[in-house]
């Protein structure tokens, strides 16, 4: 697998389209940090960190509204292995005029666009979530 972040996003997107309540994803430090952001911002119900004797699994419990529609409308990969997208603190994009979030990896760790703007740090824009 050449792009584990795109795989993470694709698994979540596919599970939601199929109407699954949970999805299992191979774990890494970056994926754990992204999952924690999704939980903190209310895009997923909860997650479990499962130790399988190897790298571990993340089991995400997806969230749907009362009509059965997924809470996460779109997941878009921004920075790709072939073309990385780095931004300064002034150039951090606003997703859907502040209704969505961008996840960045910065020198201070993985955080949302709002947190990065508040701390005045830039970094690599991993994805947009709305």
C-alpha positions in Angstrom: 0.0 0.0 0.0 1.6 3.3 -1.1 -0.9 5.7 0.6 -2.2 4.5 4.0 -4.1 7.8 4.6 -6.0 7.4 1.3 -6.8 3.8 2.4 -8.1 5.0 5.8 -10.4 7.5 4.1 -11.5 5.0 1.4 -12.4 2.4 4.1 -14.5 4.9 6.0 -16.2 6.2 2.8 -17.0 2.7 1.6 -18.3 1.5 5.0 -20.7 4.5 5.1 -21.9 4.0 1.6 -22.7 0.3 2.5 -24.4 1.4 5.7 -22.1 -0.4 8.0 -22.1 0.5 11.7 -18.4 -0.1 12.2 -15.2 -0.4 10.1 -11.8 -2.0 10.9 -8.6 -0.2 9.8 -5.0 -1.2 10.3 -3.6 1.2 13.0 -0.7 3.6 13.0 0.2 6.7 15.1 -1.1 9.0 12.3 -4.3 7.1 11.9 -4.9 7.1 15.7 -4.4 10.9 15.8 -6.8 11.3 12.8 -9.4 9.0 14.5 -9.1 11.0 17.7 -9.9 14.2 15.8 -12.9 12.6 14.1 -14.2 11.5 17.6 -13.6 15.0 19.2 -15.4 16.8 16.3 -18.4 14.4 16.5 -17.9 12.6 13.1 -17.8 9.1 14.7 -19.5 7.7 17.8 -16.4 6.0 19.3 -13.5 3.8 18.4 -11.6 0.9 19.9 -7.8 0.3 19.7 -7.5 -3.5 19.2 -4.2 -5.3 19.8 -3.9 -8.1 17.3 -0.2 -9.0 18.0 0.9 -7.0 14.9 0.4 -3.4 14.2 -3.1 -3.3 15.8 -6.5 -2.4 14.5 -8.7 0.6 14.9 -12.4 -0.2 15.0 -14.4 2.9 14.2 -18.1 3.1 15.0 -19.7 5.3 12.4 -22.3 7.9 13.1 -25.5 8.4 11.2 -28.3 11.0 11.6 -31.9 10.1 12.4 -32.7 9.7 8.7 -29.9 7.1 8.3 -27.6 9.4 6.4 -23.9 9.4 7.3 -22.7 12.3 9.4 -19.5 12.5 7.3 -20.7 13.8 3.9 -17.4 13.9 2.1 -13.8 12.8 2.8 -11.3 14.2 0.4 -7.5 13.5 0.3 -5.6 16.7 -0.3 -1.9 16.0 0.0 -0.9 12.9 -2.0 2.4 11.0 -2.1 3.0 12.4 -5.7 2.1 16.0 -4.8 2.4 17.1 -1.2 0.4 20.2 -0.2 2.1 22.4 2.4 0.6 25.6 3.7 1.7 28.4 6.0 -0.3 29.4 9.0 -1.9 32.2 6.9 -2.7 29.9 4.0 -4.6 27.3 5.9 -7.8 26.6 3.9 -11.3 26.9 5.3 -13.5 23.9 4.5 -17.1 24.8 3.5 -16.5 28.3 5.0 -15.8 26.8 8.5 -18.5 24.1 8.5 -16.0 21.3 7.7 -12.5 20.6 9.0 -9.1 20.1 7.4 -6.7 17.8 9.2 -3.1 18.9 9.1 0.1 17.4 10.3 2.4 20.1 11.7 5.5 20.4 13.8 3.3 20.5 16.9 1.4 17.3 15.9 -1.7 16.3 14.0 -4.5 18.9 14.4 -7.5 20.6 12.7 -7.2 23.8 10.7 -8.7 25.9 13.5 -6.2 24.7 16.0 -3.3 25.3 13.6 -4.5 28.8 12.9 -4.8 29.5 16.7 -1.3 28.2 17.3 0.1 30.0 14.2 1.6 26.9 12.6 1.4 25.6 9.1 2.0 22.1 7.8 0.9 19.4 5.4 -2.9 19.4 4.6 -3.9 15.7 4.8 -7.6 15.8 4.1 -10.8 17.8 4.2 -13.9 16.4 6.0 -17.4 17.8 5.7 
